[in-house]
Amino acid sequence: MLTPEELPHYTIDDYLQWEGRWELIEGIPYAMTPSPGVRHQRISQIIAYQLERSLEGCPDCRALLPTDWRVTEDTVLQPDNMVICYRPVQPFLTKAPSLIFEVLSAASAEKDRRTKYAIYEREGVTYYVIVDPENEVAKVFRLHDGRYIKELDATEESYPFVLGTCRIVFDFSRIWRE
């Protein structure tokens, strides 16, 4: 068995050479395959639509689909849905989003619940929402004093997200509709 010191450690320079969809977490590559299923993509689409509509009057924030967020030289993430409240100067993100939604799938659930949770918390993502399609619940976490506090297990509720100068009310009941 290899020791951690013997394992390859990849960086953004390596990541930029790879084909297909990948995330890089602390030097370890994660293939974004298989592609998410229809239900996962449909929920993500509904989240994106609702975020986009809710932010129409906000001059500072914008909703994004998976985009490279270069967290460090050896960590690049692609959240399912996010809101940023700044204007990026690169074709990728270098600052933390204000709000991230991750839609769980069998291939990503543990990474989303543990690894990404810890990174998002450490990097100062104000709100992290873990959407569980199987159980039709979304766990809403808010950063408070550097730690996530669970605000709500949302099924049919609406939740007010305060994003910089903007405030949106997100209706969780809409994401479960088929």
N, C-alpha and C positions, 0 to 999 in steps of 0.2 A: 504494500500500500504506500502511496506517495505521501510525503509530509506536506504541510501547507507551503513550506519553502521550496519544494520541488515542483509545485503546480505552476503552470504558466500564469502570468499576470499581464492582462491586456490594458491598453490605454485608448484614448480617443483616436490617436493616429492609427491604431490597428482597426478599431471600430469603423472608421471611414473607408476602409478597404473591403469590408464584408458586403456580400450580396444578400438580399432578403431583409426581413425585419428582425432586428435584434435589440436587446437592452444590454447594457454593460453595468454591472453592479460590483463596485469595489474590485475591479479587475477580472471579474468572472462573467463570461458571456452567457446570455439567456436567449435562446431562439424564440421568436414570437410565432411559433407554429405549434399545432395547426392553427389556421385562421379561426377567429371566433365564430361560433355558430350563429344561426339566424336570429335566435331570441336575444343573444348578447348584443348583436349588431343593432337590432331593432330598438332595444332599450337605450343603447348609446345614442342612437339617432334621435330618439324622443328627448333625451337629456340635452343634447346639443341644440335641438330646436327650441326647447323651453328656455335654455340659457340665452340663446341669441335673441329671442323675443323679449325676454325680461331686461336685457341690457340695451335695448334700442334707444332709450333716453339717457344713457350713461356715456359721457364723452371720454371717460378715462379707461374703462374696462372693455375687454373683448373675450368672447368664447372661442376656444380652439379645440380641434380634434387632435389625435396623436401627433405630436411635434417633438423633436429632440429637445430635451432639457439637459444641457451639459452641467451636471451638478459639480463634478470635480474632474480631474484629468483621467480618472479611471471609472467614472460613473456617468452613464447617459440613460435617461429614462424617457418613456413615452406614455404618459398617462392617457387613459381612454378619453376623458373630457376634462377641460380645465378652463379657468378664467384667470386672465392676467390683467393687472391694473397698471400697466406701464407700456410704453412703446419700445419693443425690442429693436436693437440696432443691428443685429445679426439675423441670418435666416434660421437661427435656432435660439432657444432660450438660455439665458445665463443666470437669471434671477428666478426666485421661487414664485410659482403661481400663487394666487390668493385662495383659490378653491380648486380642489381636484376631486373628480369622481372616478373610481375604479369599479368596473363591472366584473364581478367574479366569474371565472370559468374553471373547469376542472384543472386545466393546466396552470392557471395563475393564482388560484385562491390562497395558497400558503404564502407565496411571494407578496401578494397584495396585503394580506392580513398582518404579516410580520415584518418582512424586509422593507417593503416600501413604506409601511406605517412608520417605522423607525427613521427612515431617511426623511420623509416628509415632515415629521415632527422636528427632527434635528435641523432641517433647512428652513423652518419657519413658515410652512404652508398653513395659513390661518384656518382653513376648513378642509377636512378630509372626509369624503363620503364613500363608504364601502357598500356597493349595491349587490345584494345577493338575489339573483333571479330565481333560484330554486325555492327559497323560502319567502320570496316577495317582501323583503325588508331591506331598508337602507339604514346603515348605522352612520349617524352624523357626529363627527368629532370636531371640536373647536379648540384651537391652541390657547392655552391660558398659562401664563408664567412658564413658557417653554415646554409644557406637557399637554398632551391631548386629554380632554375631558369629553366623555360621551354625553352629547346633548339630547339625543333622541334615537329611538328605533322607529323609523318612519315606515308606515305602510300606506295609510290614507291621509296623513297629515300634510300640512304646508309648513315650511320653515323659512324664517327671514335670515338671509345671508347679508351681512354688512361688509361691503367690499370697497374699501377706500372711501370715496365720496358717494358711492352708490349703495343702494339697498335693493335687493330683489327678494321676492317671496316665491319659493320653489314649491310646486304642488307635486308631492311624491305619488299621489294616487294616479297621476297620468302615465307614469312609466310602466305600470303593470298592465295597462290596457293593450289588448292584442288587436 
